[in-house]
Amino acid sequence: MKRPITKASLLIVLLIVLTACAVAFAQTHTTVRHYKERIDDQPPEIAQAEDAIQKNDFTTAETLLKKAIDKDSNNYQAWFDLGFVLNRLARTDESIAAYRKSVAAKPEVFESNLNLGLMLVRANNPDAEQFLRAATGLKPTAHIEEGQARAWLALAHLLENRKPEDALQAYRKASELTPKDPEPHLSAGLLHERQKEPSAAEAEYKQVLTLDPRSIDPQTTEAAIGLTNLYMKSGRLGEAEPLLRRLAAERPDDAGVHLQLGRVLAAQGKKDDAITEIQAGLKLAPGDTEAQRDLADLLVTSKKLPDAEKIYRDLITGHPNDAELHQLLGEVLLKERKFPEAQQEFMATLKLKPDLGVTYGSLAVAANENQNYALTIKALEVRAKLLPETPVSYFLRATALDHLRDYKQAAQYYHLFLDAASGKYPDEEWKARHRLVWIESKKR
């Protein structure tokens, strides 16, 4: 039960990050004319093209913009508009070329640098950093703080893998410009966590929760899940539980929250509550095999063996070549005293993974209960090559040899058992001494 968030929850993390990146890297159209410039200063085709853009008539807009460029090949507004149009027409290389022309014609325009940088990111072109950095130092035509924050966010996402420290600095810049936006803090928290900087990650996640305490917000949910993972790793389960309980109450249809809460409760020994939460999560995400395994583990420790058996059998149906699942089912069947079935599962385990010493020990126990003493001895012989002998393995071998009437070897292993037991197995020790008296009497 030490697993952190599951695949379902890991998918939530990925979607949050991708959504943030999509917002940062999305392009919007604006008129980038300088405030001193009048519409009359531009060719009429530009105004007509921008009307066509508003109507999503990009083919008409392209024709008009090219006419404007024919009149003035250095018209930065026409090139900017054309770059946007070509992007919407999915002509990436041509869009990049148009934006480059716009920047070359007037380098100090924020929007053209930003959109060129975003297009180059999409094309995986290393020049992207240059233009995104340029955009962060320029003034947007409108919504100044939001625009600059967007540029810093796009730059941060671009730099995360290559220059994580620069990325974190960029996230700080974005958060300073838009202090009520939780996204820079969430992205910074995720990056700090990947950089194995838990204290810094915790601070960023907490900032998200402070800025936007509404648990229905996906960013808030992800920050809370990030925090609980950090709490679990550092053993601060008491801090994780109330946060997850609040989230589970406010997001009853979020499987990831229920599963995370179940794991936290299980780690605190609150088994019944943990079972309830994991079952709630599985109703919402029935295909989560990790959660099914966690639930089965809990059911075993809670002595709800038939329920655990059913889960393991269902899992094996979907994963027939998973040796661990056969082993776990065998152990449950052993506890249920279903010895023939347990023996079958241990044999299936060893067919898939023949070097599991523990499984040979369990197979020996099942075979002994099934009175298959030859198989018991064979399993113990292989186990001894893989694992050290124990008092239990000595006793099993002794009783199997005793049943097979190999009294000489049986006596040898009864003595080895008694030497190793040291009073820890009183019932078995009494039986061993009793059998030794009988065997020794036969020698006289």
C-alpha positions in Angstrom: 0.0 0.0 0.0 3.0 2.4 -0.5 2.1 3.1 -4.0 1.6 6.8 -4.7 -1.0 8.0 -7.1 -2.1 5.4 -9.6 -2.2 5.3 -13.4 -5.6 6.9 -13.4 -4.3 9.8 -11.3 -1.1 9.9 -13.2 -3.3 10.5 -16.3 -4.9 13.5 -14.5 -1.5 15.0 -13.9 -0.6 14.6 -17.6 -3.9 16.2 -18.8 -3.4 19.1 -16.5 0.1 19.8 -17.8 -0.9 19.3 -21.4 -3.8 21.7 -20.8 -1.5 24.3 -19.4 0.9 23.9 -22.3 -2.0 24.1 -24.8 -3.1 27.4 -23.2 0.4 28.8 -23.2 1.2 27.7 -26.8 -2.2 28.6 -28.3 -2.3 31.5 -30.8 -4.8 34.3 -30.8 -5.3 37.0 -33.4 -5.0 40.7 -32.6 -4.5 43.9 -34.6 -0.9 44.8 -33.7 -1.0 48.3 -35.2 0.9 50.9 -33.1 -1.4 53.2 -31.2 -0.1 56.2 -33.3 -1.0 54.4 -36.5 -4.4 54.9 -38.1 -6.4 52.3 -40.1 -6.2 54.7 -43.0 -2.4 54.3 -43.0 -2.8 50.7 -44.0 -4.0 49.3 -47.3 -7.8 48.6 -47.4 -7.1 44.9 -48.0 -5.8 44.5 -44.4 -9.1 45.8 -42.9 -11.0 43.6 -45.2 -8.8 40.6 -44.4 -9.3 41.1 -40.7 -13.0 41.2 -41.2 -12.7 37.8 -43.0 -10.6 36.5 -40.2 -13.4 37.3 -37.7 -15.7 35.3 -39.9 -13.2 32.4 -40.1 -13.0 32.9 -43.9 -9.3 32.3 -44.0 -9.1 31.6 -47.7 -10.4 35.1 -48.5 -8.2 36.6 -45.9 -5.1 35.0 -47.4 -5.9 36.4 -50.9 -6.5 39.9 -49.5 -3.3 39.9 -47.4 -1.2 38.8 -50.3 -2.5 41.8 -52.2 -1.5 44.1 -49.4 2.0 42.5 -49.3 2.3 43.0 -53.1 1.8 46.7 -52.4 4.2 46.8 -49.4 6.5 43.8 -48.9 7.6 45.2 -45.5 4.1 45.6 -44.0 4.5 43.9 -40.6 0.7 43.9 -39.9 0.0 42.1 -43.2 2.7 39.5 -42.5 1.4 39.1 -39.0 -2.1 38.5 -40.1 -0.9 36.2 -42.9 1.0 34.1 -40.3 -2.1 33.7 -38.3 -4.2 32.8 -41.3 -1.7 30.2 -42.6 -1.5 28.7 -39.1 -5.3 28.2 -39.1 -5.0 26.7 -42.5 -2.5 24.1 -41.1 0.4 25.4 -43.3 3.0 25.5 -40.5 6.1 26.2 -42.5 4.5 29.0 -44.5 3.1 30.5 -41.2 6.5 30.5 -39.6 8.0 32.2 -42.7 5.2 34.9 -42.6 5.8 35.6 -38.9 9.6 35.8 -39.5 8.8 38.5 -42.1 6.7 40.4 -39.6 9.4 40.3 -37.0 12.0 41.3 -39.5 9.9 44.3 -40.6 9.3 45.5 -37.0 11.2 43.6 -34.3 9.7 45.4 -31.3 6.1 44.0 -31.8 5.2 41.6 -28.9 2.5 39.6 -30.7 4.6 38.7 -33.7 7.5 37.6 -31.6 5.2 35.5 -29.4 3.3 33.9 -32.2 6.6 33.1 -34.1 8.0 31.6 -30.9 4.9 29.5 -30.4 5.0 28.2 -34.0 8.7 27.3 -33.7 7.9 25.4 -30.5 5.3 23.4 -32.4 7.9 22.7 -35.1 10.5 21.7 -32.5 12.8 24.5 -33.8 15.5 25.6 -31.4 15.0 29.3 -32.5 11.8 29.2 -30.4 13.6 30.3 -27.2 15.0 33.4 -28.9 11.7 34.8 -29.9 9.8 33.8 -26.7 12.5 35.5 -24.7 12.2 38.6 -26.9 8.4 38.6 -26.3 8.9 38.6 -22.6 10.7 41.9 -22.9 8.1 43.6 -25.1 4.8 45.3 -24.4 1.6 43.7 -25.7 -0.9 45.7 -27.6 -3.7 44.9 -25.1 -4.0 43.1 -21.7 -0.4 43.8 -20.9 0.1 41.7 -17.8 -1.8 38.7 -19.1 0.1 38.8 -22.4 3.5 39.1 -20.8 2.6 36.3 -18.3 1.6 34.1 -21.3 5.0 34.7 -22.9 6.8 33.8 -19.7 4.6 30.6 -19.3 5.3 29.5 -22.9 9.0 30.1 -22.3 8.9 28.1 -19.0 7.2 25.1 -20.6 9.7 25.2 -23.4 12.7 25.2 -21.0 11.5 22.6 -18.4 13.6 19.7 -19.7 16.7 21.6 -20.9 17.0 24.5 -18.5 14.9 23.7 -15.4 16.2 26.6 -13.3 15.5 29.1 -16.1 12.0 27.5 -16.4 11.3 28.0 -12.7 12.5 31.6 -12.9 10.1 32.1 -15.9 7.2 30.6 -13.8 8.0 33.1 -11.0 7.8 36.0 -13.5 4.5 34.7 -14.8 3.1 34.5 -11.3 4.3 38.0 -10.5 2.4 39.4 -13.5 -0.8 37.4 -12.8 -0.7 36.8 -9.1 -4.3 35.3 -9.0 -3.5 32.7 -11.6 -2.8 29.3 -10.1 -1.3 27.7 -13.2 2.3 29.0 -12.9 2.4 27.7 -9.3 1.1 24.3 -10.3 3.6 23.9 -13.1 6.4 25.1 -10.9 5.3 22.6 -8.2 5.3 19.7 -10.7 8.8 20.8 -11.9 10.2 21.1 -8.4 8.8 17.6 -7.6 10.5 16.2 -10.7 13.7 17.9 -9.6 13.4 16.2 -6.2 12.8 19.4 -4.4 9.9 18.5 -2.1 9.9 21.6 0.1 9.7 23.9 -2.9 7.1 21.8 -4.6 5.0 21.8 -1.4 5.1 25.6 -1.2 3.9 25.9 -4.8 1.1 23.4 -4.3 0.0 25.2 -1.2 0.0 28.5 -3.1 -2.4 27.0 -5.7 -4.8 26.0 -2.9 -4.6 29.4 -1.4 -5.3 31.2 -4.7 -8.1 29.0 -5.8 -9.6 26.9 -3.0 -12.5 25.7 -5.2 -11.9 21.9 -5.4 -13.9 21.7 -8.6 -11.0 23.4 -10.4 -8.8 20.7 -12.0 -5.7 22.7 -11.1 -6.7 22.7 -7.4 -7.3 19.0 -7.5 -4.0 18.3 -9.0 -2.2 20.5 -6.5 -4.0 18.7 -3.7 -3.0 15.3 -5.1 0.6 16.6 -5.5 0.6 17.6 -1.8 -0.7 14.3 -0.6 1.9 12.4 -2.6 4.6 14.6 -0.9 2.9 14.0 2.5 2.8 10.3 2.0 6.5 10.1 0.9 7.5 12.0 4.1 5.1 10.1 6.4 2.9 13.1 7.1 -0.3 11.1 6.6 -2.3 13.0 9.1 -1.9 16.1 6.9 -2.9 14.3 3.8 -6.1 12.7 5.1 -8.2 15.8 5.8 -7.2 17.4 2.5 -8.3 14.3 0.6 -11.5 13.9 2.6 -12.5 17.4 1.6 -11.7 16.7 -2.0 -13.6 13.4 -2.0 -16.7 15.1 -0.5 -16.6 17.9 -3.1 -15.6 15.7 -6.0 -17.5 12.5 -5.4 -17.1 11.4 -9.1 -13.3 11.7 -9.1 -11.8 8.2 -9.0 -8.3 9.4 -8.4 -9.2 11.3 -5.2 -11.0 8.3 -3.7 -8.1 6.0 -4.6 -5.6 8.3 -3.1 -7.6 8.7 0.1 -8.0 5.0 0.3 -4.2 4.5 0.1 -3.6 7.2 2.8 -6.2 5.5 5.1 -4.6 2.1 4.5 -1.1 3.4 5.4 -2.6 4.7 8.7 -4.1 1.2 9.4 -7.7 2.4 8.9 -8.5 -0.6 6.8 -12.3 -0.5 6.7 -12.4 3.1 5.6 -9.7 2.4 3.1 -11.6 -0.4 1.6 -14.7 1.8 1.3 -12.8 4.5 -0.5 -10.9 2.2 -2.9 -14.2 0.5 -3.8 -15.7 3.9 -4.5 -12.8 4.7 -6.8 -13.1 1.4 -8.6 -16.8 1.9 -9.3 -15.7 5.0 -11.2 -12.6 3.5 -12.7 -13.2 -0.2 -12.9 -10.2 -0.9 -15.1 -7.6 0.3 -12.7 -5.6 -2.9 -12.0 -3.3 -1.3 -9.5 -6.2 -0.2 -7.4 -7.7 -3.7 -7.7 -4.5 -5.2 -6.3 -4.5 -2.6 -3.5 -8.0 -3.6 -2.6 -7.2 -7.3 -2.7 -4.2 -6.7 -0.4 -6.5 -4.8 2.1 -9.1 -7.5 2.0 -6.5 -10.2 2.8 -5.1 -8.2 5.8 -8.7 -7.7 6.9 -9.3 -11.4 6.7 -12.0 -11.0 4.0 -10.5 -13.8 2.0 -13.4 -14.8 -0.3 -13.6 -11.2 -1.6 -9.9 -11.1 -2.1 -10.0 -14.4 -3.9 -12.6 -13.1 -6.3 -10.5 -10.0 -7.2 -7.4 -12.1 -7.8 -9.3 -14.5 -10.0 -10.8 -11.6 -12.0 -7.3 -10.1 -12.4 -5.8 -13.4 -13.6 -8.6 -13.7 -16.2 -7.2 -10.5 -17.7 -3.6 -11.2 -17.0 -3.1 -15.0 -17.2 0.7 -14.7 -17.5 1.2 -12.6 -14.3 3.2 -14.8 -12.0 2.6 -12.5 -9.0 -1.1 -12.7 -9.3 -1.0 -16.6 -9.3 1.2 -16.4 -6.3 -1.1 -14.0 -4.4 -4.2 -16.1 -5.2 -2.4 -19.2 -4.1 -1.6 -17.6 -0.7 -5.2 -16.7 -0.3 -6.4 -20.2 -1.1 -3.8 -21.6 1.3 -5.3 -19.4 4.1 -8.8 -20.6 3.1 -7.5 -24.2 3.4 -8.4 -24.8 -0.3 -5.2 -26.8 -0.6 -5.7 -28.5 -4.1 -6.5 -25.2 -5.7 -3.6 -23.5 -3.9 -1.2 -26.1 -5.1 -2.5 -25.6 -8.7 -1.8 -21.8 -8.4 1.7 -22.3 -7.0 2.5 -24.7 -9.9 1.2 -22.1 -12.4 3.4 -19.4 -10.7 6.5 -21.5 -11.0 5.7 -22.4 -14.6 5.8 -18.7 -15.4 8.7 -17.8 -13.0 10.7 -20.9 -11.9 13.2 -19.1 -9.7 10.8 -17.9 -6.9 12.1 -19.5 -3.8 9.2 -18.3 -1.7 6.7 -20.0 -4.0 8.5 -23.4 -3.6 8.0 -23.0 0.2 4.3 -22.3 -0.2 4.0 -25.2 -2.7 5.6 -27.5 -0.1 3.0 -26.5 2.4 0.1 -27.1 0.0 1.5 -30.4 -1.2 2.0 -31.6 2.4 -1.7 -30.8 3.2 -2.7 -32.7 0.1 -0.6 -35.6 1.3 1.6 -35.3 -1.8 4.8 -35.9 0.2 7.0 -36.6 -2.7 6.1 -33.2 -4.2 6.6 -31.6 -0.8 10.2 -32.9 -0.6 10.9 -32.0 -4.2 9.7 -28.4 -3.7 11.8 -28.1 -0.5 14.9 -29.3 -2.2 14.6 -26.6 -4.9 13.7 -24.0 -2.3 16.9 -24.8 -0.4 19.0 -24.0 -3.5 17.4 -20.5 -3.6 16.8 -19.6 0.0 18.2 -20.4 3.4 16.6 -23.2 5.4 14.2 -22.2 8.2 12.7 -24.2 11.1 9.5 -24.5 9.1 11.3 -26.0 6.1 13.1 -28.5 8.3 9.9 -29.5 10.0 8.0 -29.9 6.7 10.7 -32.1 5.2 10.9 -34.2 8.4 7.2 -34.9 8.4 7.1 -35.6 4.7 10.0 -38.1 5.0 8.2 -39.6 8.1 5.1 -40.2 6.1 7.2 -41.8 3.4 8.7 -44.0 6.1 12.2 -42.7 5.4 12.8 -42.7 9.2 16.5 -42.2 9.1 16.3 -38.9 7.1 13.2 -37.9 9.0 15.1 -38.1 12.3 17.9 -36.1 10.9 15.5 -33.2 9.9 13.6 -33.4 13.2 16.9 -32.8 15.0 17.7 -29.9 12.7 14.3 -28.5 13.3 14.7 -28.7 17.1 18.1 -27.1 17.0 16.8 -24.2 15.0 13.4 -23.8 16.7 14.6 -22.7 20.1 11.2 -22.8 21.7 9.5 -20.7 19.1 7.3 -23.5 17.8 6.1 -25.3 20.9 3.4 -27.5 19.3 5.7 -28.6 16.4 8.6 -29.2 18.8 6.4 -31.5 21.0 5.5 -33.4 17.8 9.1 -33.7 16.7 10.3 -35.0 20.1 7.4 -37.4 20.2 8.2 -38.8 16.7 11.9 -39.0 17.5 11.1 -41.1 20.6 9.1 -43.4 18.4 11.7 -43.6 15.6 14.6 -44.2 18.1 12.6 -46.9 19.7 12.3 -48.7 16.3 16.1 -48.8 16.1 16.5 -50.8 19.2 
